[in-house]
Amino acid sequence: MEIFLCTIQELPLNVKSGLVSLYNRIQSLIMDTCIKYFFFLKMNNV
């Protein structure tokens, strides 16, 4: 994990911001999917 962080430190700023926005997009997508799935399960249990 630390190696990964060191590699990110050496990247140019535009690549770094691109990675960050990609990571945020993936994270919000996963959260969105989890929330939808959770509500789907709750609706089916009732």
Distance bins in CASP14 RR format, pairs under 12 A and 6 or more apart:
PFRMAT RR
TARGET T0000
AUTHOR 0000-0000-0000
RMODE 2
METHOD distances of the structure
MODEL  1
1 7 0 0 0 0 0 1 0 0 0 0 0
1 8 0 0 0 0 0 1 0 0 0 0 0
2 8 0 0 0 0 0 1 0 0 0 0 0
2 9 0 0 0 0 0 1 0 0 0 0 0
3 9 0 0 0 0 0 1 0 0 0 0 0
3 10 0 0 0 0 0 1 0 0 0 0 0
4 10 0 0 0 0 0 1 0 0 0 0 0
4 11 0 0 0 0 0 1 0 0 0 0 0
4 19 0 0 0 0 0 1 0 0 0 0 0
4 23 0 0 0 0 0 1 0 0 0 0 0
5 11 0 0 0 0 0 1 0 0 0 0 0
5 16 0 0 0 0 0 1 0 0 0 0 0
5 19 0 0 0 0 0 1 0 0 0 0 0
7 15 0 0 0 0 0 1 0 0 0 0 0
7 16 0 0 0 0 0 1 0 0 0 0 0
7 19 0 0 0 0 0 1 0 0 0 0 0
8 15 0 0 0 0 1 0 0 0 0 0 0
8 16 1 0 0 1 0 0 0 0 0 0 0
8 17 0 0 0 0 0 1 0 0 0 0 0
8 18 0 0 0 0 0 1 0 0 0 0 0
8 19 1 0 0 1 0 0 0 0 0 0 0
8 20 0 0 0 0 1 0 0 0 0 0 0
8 23 0 0 0 0 0 1 0 0 0 0 0
9 15 0 0 0 0 0 1 0 0 0 0 0
9 16 0 0 0 0 1 0 0 0 0 0 0
9 19 0 0 0 0 0 1 0 0 0 0 0
10 16 0 0 0 0 1 0 0 0 0 0 0
11 17 0 0 0 0 1 0 0 0 0 0 0
11 18 0 0 0 0 1 0 0 0 0 0 0
11 19 1 0 0 1 0 0 0 0 0 0 0
11 20 0 0 0 0 0 1 0 0 0 0 0
12 18 0 0 0 0 0 1 0 0 0 0 0
12 19 0 0 0 0 0 1 0 0 0 0 0
13 19 0 0 0 0 0 1 0 0 0 0 0
13 20 0 0 0 0 0 1 0 0 0 0 0
14 20 0 0 0 0 0 1 0 0 0 0 0
14 21 0 0 0 0 0 1 0 0 0 0 0
15 21 0 0 0 0 0 1 0 0 0 0 0
15 22 0 0 0 0 0 1 0 0 0 0 0
16 22 0 0 0 0 0 1 0 0 0 0 0
16 23 0 0 0 0 0 1 0 0 0 0 0
17 23 0 0 0 0 0 1 0 0 0 0 0
17 24 0 0 0 0 0 1 0 0 0 0 0
18 24 0 0 0 0 1 0 0 0 0 0 0
18 25 0 0 0 0 1 0 0 0 0 0 0
18 26 0 0 0 0 0 1 0 0 0 0 0
19 25 0 0 0 0 0 1 0 0 0 0 0
19 26 0 0 0 0 0 1 0 0 0 0 0
20 26 0 0 0 0 0 1 0 0 0 0 0
20 27 0 0 0 0 0 1 0 0 0 0 0
21 27 0 0 0 0 0 1 0 0 0 0 0
21 28 0 0 0 0 0 1 0 0 0 0 0
22 28 0 0 0 0 0 1 0 0 0 0 0
22 29 0 0 0 0 0 1 0 0 0 0 0
23 29 0 0 0 0 0 1 0 0 0 0 0
23 30 0 0 0 0 0 1 0 0 0 0 0
24 30 0 0 0 0 0 1 0 0 0 0 0
24 31 0 0 0 0 0 1 0 0 0 0 0
25 31 0 0 0 0 0 1 0 0 0 0 0
25 32 0 0 0 0 0 1 0 0 0 0 0
26 32 0 0 0 0 0 1 0 0 0 0 0
26 33 0 0 0 0 0 1 0 0 0 0 0
27 33 0 0 0 0 0 1 0 0 0 0 0
27 34 0 0 0 0 0 1 0 0 0 0 0
28 34 0 0 0 0 0 1 0 0 0 0 0
28 35 0 0 0 0 0 1 0 0 0 0 0
29 35 0 0 0 0 0 1 0 0 0 0 0
29 36 0 0 0 0 0 1 0 0 0 0 0
30 36 0 0 0 0 0 1 0 0 0 0 0
30 37 0 0 0 0 0 1 0 0 0 0 0
31 37 0 0 0 0 0 1 0 0 0 0 0
31 38 0 0 0 0 0 1 0 0 0 0 0
32 38 0 0 0 0 0 1 0 0 0 0 0
32 39 0 0 0 0 0 1 0 0 0 0 0
33 39 0 0 0 0 0 1 0 0 0 0 0
33 40 0 0 0 0 0 1 0 0 0 0 0
34 40 0 0 0 0 0 1 0 0 0 0 0
34 41 0 0 0 0 0 1 0 0 0 0 0
35 41 0 0 0 0 0 1 0 0 0 0 0
35 42 0 0 0 0 0 1 0 0 0 0 0
36 42 0 0 0 0 0 1 0 0 0 0 0
36 43 0 0 0 0 0 1 0 0 0 0 0
37 43 0 0 0 0 0 1 0 0 0 0 0
37 44 0 0 0 0 0 1 0 0 0 0 0
38 44 0 0 0 0 0 1 0 0 0 0 0
38 45 0 0 0 0 0 1 0 0 0 0 0
39 45 0 0 0 0 0 1 0 0 0 0 0
39 46 0 0 0 0 0 1 0 0 0 0 0
40 46 0 0 0 0 0 1 0 0 0 0 0
END
